[in-house]
């Protein structure tokens, strides 16, 4: 069984303010296109002048790409991209832990990081704590240092997400590209983990799932599948 290492990593190359702005923009665009989507798009558009050019360029590409696309079509495409297939899952612990007991532990660790920073998911929020838009908003408005550590802990998952979106020629690929600009390059251990996950898919367990705190959660995929790369907020964070 593969054991996932956590490494000390370099500090962000962007200023704290630029990093927070970038993460908030990505969070807003990766959320489901709800009734407030136009407002979120306007907020991102206004923020482009506050982020670095390397972040603004892919975000602007996304905004140009959705110009004229109906909200109904965006919703359908979003669900088909992120909810129907696990290859483009926005829940980061799935990539490295699959639906194993270790994933339940990882979810609790992320939730504890939120609580340690003095925030928690809103009672009305249906998302798990590893949902990428939630983690990014946590970093943008609450605790960027803890978010930086968590994003790097699951850096391989973000890379797998990018590869899957690229394969689908997804309109959300530039948004993940903008996020990757804010993170370090994969190191040697990460490259090995990435290759192993591409080959075998996420870990799985045949028995004992009932011992996980999240084992019966319907939001967890009951049937993990290998990676086939060839073929509302609120989060309760004070603003």
C-alpha positions as CSV (number, residue, x, y, z in Angstrom):
1,X,0.0,0.0,0.0
2,X,1.4,3.3,-1.0
3,X,2.1,5.8,1.8
4,X,1.7,9.5,0.8
5,X,4.6,11.7,2.0
6,X,4.2,15.3,3.0
7,X,7.1,17.5,2.3
8,X,8.4,20.9,3.3
9,X,8.0,23.2,0.3
10,X,9.1,26.6,-0.8
11,X,7.1,29.6,0.2
12,X,4.7,31.2,-2.2
13,X,6.3,33.3,-5.0
14,X,3.3,35.7,-5.1
15,X,2.6,38.4,-2.5
16,X,0.1,37.4,0.2
17,X,-2.5,39.8,-1.2
18,X,-2.0,38.5,-4.8
19,X,-2.2,34.9,-3.6
20,X,-5.4,35.5,-1.7
21,X,-7.0,37.3,-4.7
22,X,-6.0,34.5,-7.0
23,X,-7.4,31.8,-4.8
24,X,-10.6,33.6,-4.3
25,X,-11.1,34.1,-8.1
26,X,-10.4,30.4,-8.7
27,X,-12.8,29.4,-6.0
28,X,-15.6,31.6,-7.4
29,X,-15.2,30.1,-10.9
30,X,-15.0,26.5,-9.8
31,X,-18.2,26.6,-7.8
32,X,-21.4,25.4,-9.5
33,X,-22.9,28.1,-11.8
34,X,-25.8,29.0,-9.5
35,X,-28.1,32.0,-9.7
36,X,-25.3,34.2,-8.5
37,X,-22.8,33.1,-11.2
38,X,-23.0,36.4,-13.1
39,X,-22.1,38.3,-9.9
40,X,-19.2,36.0,-9.3
41,X,-17.9,36.5,-12.9
42,X,-18.1,40.3,-12.4
43,X,-16.2,40.1,-9.2
44,X,-13.5,38.0,-10.8
45,X,-13.3,40.4,-13.8
46,X,-12.8,43.4,-11.4
47,X,-10.1,41.5,-9.5
48,X,-8.0,40.7,-12.6
49,X,-6.0,43.9,-12.1
50,X,-5.0,42.8,-8.6
51,X,-3.5,39.4,-9.5
52,X,-0.3,38.7,-11.4
53,X,-0.4,38.6,-15.2
54,X,0.4,34.9,-15.2
55,X,-2.8,34.3,-13.1
56,X,-4.9,36.9,-14.9
57,X,-4.3,35.6,-18.4
58,X,-5.9,32.1,-17.9
59,X,-8.7,33.6,-15.8
60,X,-9.4,36.1,-18.6
61,X,-9.3,33.2,-21.1
62,X,-12.1,31.4,-19.1
63,X,-14.2,34.6,-18.9
64,X,-13.9,35.2,-22.7
65,X,-14.8,31.5,-23.3
66,X,-18.1,31.7,-21.4
67,X,-19.2,35.0,-22.9
68,X,-22.5,34.3,-24.6
69,X,-22.9,30.8,-23.1
70,X,-26.3,30.4,-21.4
71,X,-26.4,29.6,-17.6
72,X,-28.4,26.5,-18.4
73,X,-25.7,25.2,-20.7
74,X,-22.9,26.0,-18.2
75,X,-24.8,24.1,-15.5
76,X,-25.2,21.1,-17.7
77,X,-21.5,21.1,-18.7
78,X,-20.4,21.7,-15.1
79,X,-22.3,18.6,-13.9
80,X,-21.1,16.5,-16.8
81,X,-17.5,17.6,-16.1
82,X,-17.2,17.5,-12.3
83,X,-20.1,15.4,-11.0
84,X,-20.6,12.6,-13.5
85,X,-17.0,11.5,-13.8
86,X,-14.6,11.1,-11.0
87,X,-11.7,11.8,-13.3
88,X,-12.4,15.5,-12.8
89,X,-13.3,15.3,-9.1
90,X,-13.0,18.5,-7.2
91,X,-12.6,16.6,-3.9
92,X,-8.8,16.4,-3.5
93,X,-8.5,13.5,-1.0
94,X,-10.2,11.2,-3.5
95,X,-7.1,11.3,-5.8
96,X,-4.7,10.1,-3.2
97,X,-6.9,8.0,-0.9
98,X,-9.8,6.8,-3.0
99,X,-12.6,5.6,-0.8
100,X,-10.5,4.1,1.9
101,X,-10.4,4.5,5.7
102,X,-7.5,6.8,5.2
103,X,-9.6,9.2,3.3
104,X,-12.0,9.6,6.2
105,X,-9.0,10.4,8.4
106,X,-7.7,12.9,5.8
107,X,-11.1,14.7,5.7
108,X,-11.1,15.0,9.5
109,X,-7.6,16.5,9.4
110,X,-8.7,19.1,6.9
111,X,-11.7,20.0,9.0
112,X,-9.5,20.3,12.0
113,X,-7.3,22.7,10.1
114,X,-10.3,24.9,9.5
115,X,-11.4,24.7,13.1
116,X,-7.8,25.5,14.3
117,X,-8.1,28.7,12.2
118,X,-11.3,29.6,14.0
119,X,-13.7,28.8,11.1
120,X,-16.0,25.9,10.1
121,X,-18.2,24.9,7.3
122,X,-21.6,26.4,7.4
123,X,-24.4,24.1,8.6
124,X,-26.1,24.6,5.3
125,X,-23.0,23.6,3.3
126,X,-23.4,20.2,1.7
127,X,-19.7,20.0,0.6
128,X,-17.0,18.0,2.2
129,X,-14.0,19.9,3.6
130,X,-11.7,18.8,0.7
131,X,-13.9,20.4,-1.9
132,X,-11.3,22.6,-3.8
133,X,-13.4,25.8,-4.0
134,X,-14.0,25.6,-0.2
135,X,-10.3,25.1,0.5
136,X,-9.3,28.0,-1.7
137,X,-11.8,30.3,-0.1
138,X,-10.5,29.2,3.3
139,X,-7.0,30.3,2.1
140,X,-8.3,33.5,0.6
141,X,-10.1,34.9,3.6
142,X,-9.1,32.9,6.7
143,X,-5.7,31.1,6.9
144,X,-3.5,31.2,3.8
145,X,-0.6,29.4,5.5
146,X,-2.8,26.4,6.4
147,X,-4.4,26.4,2.9
148,X,-0.9,26.5,1.3
149,X,0.1,23.4,3.3
150,X,-3.0,21.6,2.4
151,X,-2.9,22.5,-1.3
152,X,0.7,21.2,-1.4
153,X,-0.2,18.1,0.5
154,X,-2.7,17.3,-2.3
155,X,-0.7,18.8,-5.2
156,X,-0.7,15.5,-7.0
157,X,-4.5,15.5,-7.0
158,X,-4.5,19.0,-8.5
159,X,-2.2,17.8,-11.3
160,X,-4.4,14.8,-12.0
161,X,-7.4,17.1,-12.2
162,X,-5.6,19.4,-14.7
163,X,-4.6,16.4,-16.9
164,X,-8.2,15.1,-16.9
165,X,-9.6,18.6,-17.8
166,X,-7.0,18.9,-20.5
167,X,-8.0,15.6,-22.0
168,X,-11.6,16.7,-22.1
169,X,-10.6,20.0,-23.6
170,X,-12.7,21.5,-20.8
171,X,-13.5,25.1,-20.6
172,X,-12.5,25.0,-16.9
173,X,-8.9,24.1,-17.7
174,X,-7.7,27.7,-17.6
175,X,-9.1,28.1,-14.1
176,X,-6.9,25.2,-12.8
177,X,-4.0,26.6,-14.8
178,X,-4.4,29.8,-12.9
179,X,-4.3,27.9,-9.6
180,X,-1.2,25.9,-10.7
181,X,0.6,29.2,-11.3
182,X,0.4,29.9,-7.5
183,X,1.8,26.6,-6.5
184,X,5.3,25.0,-6.7
185,X,6.3,22.6,-9.4
186,X,6.0,18.9,-8.6
187,X,9.1,17.5,-7.0
188,X,10.6,14.1,-7.5
189,X,8.5,12.3,-5.0
190,X,5.3,13.9,-6.3
191,X,6.2,12.9,-9.9
192,X,6.6,9.3,-8.7
193,X,3.2,9.4,-6.9
194,X,1.6,11.0,-10.0
195,X,2.9,8.2,-12.2
196,X,1.7,5.5,-9.8
197,X,-1.8,7.0,-9.6
198,X,-2.1,7.3,-13.3
199,X,-1.2,3.6,-13.6
200,X,-3.3,2.2,-10.8
201,X,-6.0,4.8,-10.0
202,X,-6.9,5.8,-6.4
203,X,-6.4,3.3,-3.6
204,X,-9.4,1.1,-2.7
205,X,-10.5,-1.3,0.1
206,X,-12.7,-4.3,-0.2
207,X,-13.6,-4.5,3.5
208,X,-13.6,-2.4,6.6
209,X,-15.1,0.8,5.0
210,X,-17.7,0.9,7.7
211,X,-15.0,2.0,10.2
212,X,-14.5,5.3,8.4
213,X,-16.2,8.4,9.7
214,X,-17.2,9.2,6.1
215,X,-17.8,5.7,4.9
216,X,-21.6,6.0,4.6
217,X,-21.5,9.6,3.2
218,X,-23.4,9.5,-0.2
219,X,-21.0,12.2,-1.5
220,X,-18.1,9.7,-1.5
221,X,-17.8,7.6,-4.7
222,X,-18.7,4.0,-3.8
223,X,-16.9,2.6,-6.9
224,X,-13.5,4.1,-7.5
225,X,-12.2,3.9,-11.0
226,X,-8.7,4.1,-12.4
227,X,-7.6,7.3,-14.1
228,X,-8.1,6.9,-17.8
229,X,-6.1,9.9,-19.1
230,X,-6.2,8.5,-22.6
231,X,-9.6,8.2,-23.3
232,X,-22.7,28.0,-2.9
233,X,-20.2,28.7,-1.2
234,X,-21.1,29.5,1.8
235,X,-18.3,27.9,3.8
236,X,-19.0,29.7,7.0
237,X,-15.8,31.8,6.7
238,X,-16.0,35.4,8.0
239,X,-15.7,37.9,5.2
